[in-house]
Amino acid sequence: MVSESHLIEQQLEARSGVVPVLSLEDCVLLPHALQLLRITAPLDCQLVSDALAAGSLIAIDLHQVCPQTGMIQPPGTEIRPVCLASIVSPCQLDSGHYSLLLRGLSRARAVTLLNSDAPYRTALLELKRDYYPAEPVIHREHRHLELIDHYSRIFMNHVSEPTYFHQLHREMELGALCDTLAGSLPLESPLQRLILAEQDVDQRSDLLLSFLKSIHRQQQRDPAAAIPSNAFSLN
């Protein structure tokens, strides 16, 4: 049986490793996560149309903002982490705009291609699989349970089937669990980027656990505190 990661590699190889790059504002897509988008900018609409015609693969990047001016910086050729994604459930509106759902597939390193004939950015991608150190610094089974436990304490009131929730997530590998949970949380962009860039699963789980513990402490101090939901991204 062919693994999903191998199928993703085959899809990317069919495009010679080159895919269009869609930059989002304040939103980092993670593998295994889903993101609703409304695409309105003409160039982004053309990008989506071309991506759908070529197999629905797309790289998702975060707009780079200059800390001094707050202005969006033009892309360079530096290597940067992105998420390879698949466009699912696309719907083109009468206006020509798109409403679609993105599904994160894999971490990747991207080099922007500046000599592309396309009017939007394209990039050469190298997929980055989850890395599990041979000598782990954590007890992975215990960390798995820690993450589910802390997430459950915060969000279990919103889960309709707690037993199914626990069983489903216990069957995941630690790397996929981190991305799935993190993708459902309203994380600040800097933390999202750190999690996306972290190929080492043990280190990634540290980042997520620290955030969950922090939120849990806040809720203990203020039980009425609500966790905001992820926003619908408008491009």
C-alpha positions as CSV (number, residue, x, y, z in Angstrom):
1,M,0.0,0.0,0.0
2,V,1.4,3.4,-1.0
3,S,1.7,5.8,1.9
4,E,0.2,9.3,1.7
5,S,3.6,10.9,2.0
6,H,4.8,8.9,-1.1
7,L,1.7,10.0,-3.1
8,I,2.4,13.7,-2.2
9,E,6.0,13.3,-3.4
10,Q,4.7,11.8,-6.7
11,Q,2.3,14.7,-7.2
12,L,5.1,17.2,-6.5
13,E,7.5,15.4,-8.8
14,A,4.9,15.5,-11.6
15,R,5.3,19.3,-11.4
16,S,9.1,19.1,-11.3
17,G,8.8,20.4,-7.7
18,V,7.5,23.8,-8.8
19,V,4.1,25.1,-7.4
20,P,2.5,28.6,-7.2
21,V,2.9,30.4,-3.8
22,L,-0.1,32.0,-2.1
23,S,0.8,34.4,0.7
24,L,-1.7,34.9,3.5
25,E,-2.0,37.6,6.1
26,D,-1.8,36.6,9.8
27,C,-2.5,33.0,8.9
28,V,0.0,30.1,8.8
29,L,-1.3,26.8,7.4
30,L,0.0,23.6,9.0
31,P,0.1,20.0,7.7
32,H,-3.1,18.1,8.5
33,A,-5.0,21.4,9.1
34,L,-7.8,22.9,7.1
35,Q,-8.3,26.6,6.2
36,L,-11.3,28.3,4.6
37,L,-10.4,31.1,2.2
38,R,-12.2,33.7,0.2
39,I,-9.9,34.7,-2.7
40,T,-10.7,38.1,-4.2
41,A,-7.5,39.7,-5.5
42,P,-7.3,39.2,-9.3
43,L,-3.7,37.8,-9.3
44,D,-4.6,35.4,-6.5
45,C,-7.7,34.3,-8.4
46,Q,-5.6,33.6,-11.5
47,L,-3.1,31.7,-9.3
48,V,-5.9,29.5,-7.9
49,S,-7.4,28.9,-11.4
50,D,-4.0,27.8,-12.7
51,A,-3.3,25.6,-9.7
52,L,-6.7,23.8,-10.1
53,A,-5.9,23.2,-13.7
54,A,-2.5,21.7,-12.8
55,G,-3.5,19.3,-10.0
56,S,-4.6,21.6,-7.1
57,L,-1.2,21.8,-5.4
58,I,-0.2,25.1,-3.9
59,A,2.4,26.4,-1.4
60,I,1.1,28.6,1.4
61,D,3.3,31.3,2.8
62,L,2.9,34.1,5.3
63,H,3.3,37.7,4.1
64,Q,6.6,39.1,5.3
65,V,6.2,42.4,7.1
66,C,8.9,44.9,7.8
67,P,9.0,45.4,11.6
68,Q,10.0,49.1,11.2
69,T,7.4,50.2,8.7
70,G,4.7,47.6,9.0
71,M,4.7,47.3,5.2
72,I,4.6,44.0,3.3
73,Q,8.1,43.1,2.1
74,P,8.7,42.0,-1.5
75,P,9.7,38.3,-1.8
76,G,13.3,37.4,-2.3
77,T,15.0,34.2,-3.2
78,E,15.7,33.2,0.4
79,I,14.9,29.7,1.6
80,R,11.8,29.8,3.8
81,P,9.4,27.2,5.3
82,V,6.0,26.9,3.7
83,C,3.2,24.4,3.8
84,L,2.4,22.4,0.7
85,A,-1.4,22.2,0.4
86,S,-4.1,20.9,-1.7
87,I,-7.1,22.9,-2.8
88,V,-10.3,21.0,-2.0
89,S,-13.9,22.0,-2.5
90,P,-13.2,25.0,-4.7
91,C,-16.2,27.2,-5.7
92,Q,-15.8,30.0,-8.3
93,L,-18.4,32.7,-7.7
94,D,-20.2,34.8,-10.4
95,S,-17.8,37.6,-9.6
96,G,-14.8,35.4,-10.5
97,H,-13.7,35.3,-6.9
98,Y,-13.1,31.9,-5.2
99,S,-14.4,30.3,-2.0
100,L,-12.3,27.2,-1.2
101,L,-10.9,25.0,1.5
102,L,-7.2,24.3,1.8
103,R,-5.8,21.1,3.3
104,G,-2.2,21.2,4.6
105,L,-0.2,18.3,3.2
106,S,3.5,18.7,4.2
107,R,6.2,21.0,5.4
108,A,8.5,22.2,2.7
109,R,11.4,24.5,2.1
110,A,10.8,26.9,-0.8
111,V,13.1,28.9,-3.0
112,T,11.1,31.6,-4.9
113,L,11.7,31.6,-8.7
114,L,12.0,35.1,-9.9
115,N,12.3,34.2,-13.6
116,S,8.9,32.6,-13.8
117,D,6.6,33.5,-16.7
118,A,3.6,33.5,-14.3
119,P,2.4,36.9,-13.0
120,Y,2.5,35.5,-9.4
121,R,5.2,33.8,-7.4
122,T,6.2,30.2,-8.0
123,A,8.7,28.2,-5.9
124,L,10.8,25.1,-6.1
125,L,9.9,23.0,-3.1
126,E,11.7,20.4,-1.1
127,L,9.4,18.4,1.2
128,K,10.5,18.1,4.8
129,R,9.2,15.0,6.6
130,D,8.8,14.8,10.4
131,Y,12.0,14.1,12.2
132,Y,12.1,11.8,15.2
133,P,15.5,11.9,16.9
134,A,17.0,8.5,17.6
135,E,17.6,9.5,21.2
136,P,14.4,11.4,22.2
137,V,14.6,14.0,24.9
138,I,11.0,13.3,25.9
139,H,8.9,10.3,26.6
140,R,6.8,10.4,23.4
141,E,3.9,8.3,24.6
142,H,3.6,10.4,27.8
143,R,3.9,13.6,25.7
144,H,1.1,12.3,23.4
145,L,-1.2,11.9,26.5
146,E,-0.1,15.3,27.9
147,L,-1.1,17.1,24.8
148,I,-4.5,15.4,24.6
149,D,-5.1,16.0,28.3
150,H,-4.3,19.7,28.3
151,Y,-6.2,20.3,25.0
152,S,-9.2,18.4,26.5
153,R,-9.2,20.5,29.7
154,I,-9.5,23.6,27.6
155,F,-11.9,22.6,24.8
156,M,-13.8,19.5,25.9
157,N,-16.9,21.5,26.6
158,H,-17.0,22.0,22.8
159,V,-16.5,18.3,21.9
160,S,-19.8,16.5,21.2
161,E,-18.2,13.0,21.4
162,P,-15.4,13.0,24.0
163,T,-14.7,9.2,23.7
164,Y,-14.4,9.4,19.9
165,F,-12.1,12.5,20.3
166,H,-9.7,10.7,22.6
167,Q,-9.6,7.5,20.6
168,L,-9.1,9.4,17.3
169,H,-6.2,11.5,18.6
170,R,-4.5,8.6,20.4
171,E,-4.1,6.7,17.1
172,M,-2.2,9.6,15.5
173,E,1.6,9.8,15.4
174,L,3.0,12.6,17.6
175,G,3.9,14.9,14.7
176,A,0.5,14.7,13.1
177,L,-1.1,15.2,16.5
178,C,0.9,18.4,17.1
179,D,-0.1,19.8,13.7
180,T,-3.8,18.8,14.1
181,L,-4.2,20.4,17.5
182,A,-2.1,23.5,16.6
183,G,-4.1,24.0,13.4
184,S,-7.3,24.2,15.4
185,L,-5.9,26.8,17.9
186,P,-5.9,30.6,17.5
187,L,-2.1,30.9,17.7
188,E,-0.3,34.1,17.1
189,S,1.5,34.2,13.7
190,P,5.1,34.0,15.2
191,L,4.2,30.8,17.1
192,Q,2.5,29.3,14.1
193,R,5.6,30.0,12.1
194,L,7.8,28.4,14.7
195,I,5.7,25.3,14.7
196,L,5.7,25.1,10.9
197,A,9.4,25.5,10.7
198,E,10.1,22.9,13.4
199,Q,10.8,19.6,11.7
200,D,11.9,18.0,15.0
201,V,8.7,16.5,16.4
202,D,10.0,16.5,20.0
203,Q,10.8,20.2,19.9
204,R,7.4,20.9,18.1
205,S,5.6,19.2,20.9
206,D,7.4,21.3,23.5
207,L,6.2,24.5,21.7
208,L,2.6,23.3,21.6
209,L,2.6,22.0,25.2
210,S,3.9,25.3,26.6
211,F,1.1,27.2,24.8
212,L,-1.6,24.8,26.1
213,K,-0.3,25.0,29.6
214,S,-0.3,28.8,29.4
215,I,-3.9,28.9,28.2
216,H,-5.0,26.4,30.9
217,R,-3.4,28.6,33.6
218,Q,-5.3,31.6,32.2
219,Q,-8.6,29.8,32.3
220,Q,-7.9,28.7,35.9
221,R,-7.4,32.3,36.9
222,D,-10.4,33.4,34.8
223,P,-12.9,30.6,34.1
224,A,-15.0,32.9,32.0
225,A,-12.2,33.5,29.6
226,A,-13.0,32.3,26.1
227,I,-10.7,31.0,23.4
228,P,-11.4,32.8,20.2
229,S,-12.1,30.7,17.1
230,N,-9.9,30.8,14.0
231,A,-10.8,33.5,11.6
232,F,-12.1,33.0,8.1
233,S,-9.2,34.2,5.9
234,L,-9.9,36.8,3.2
235,N,-7.4,37.4,0.5
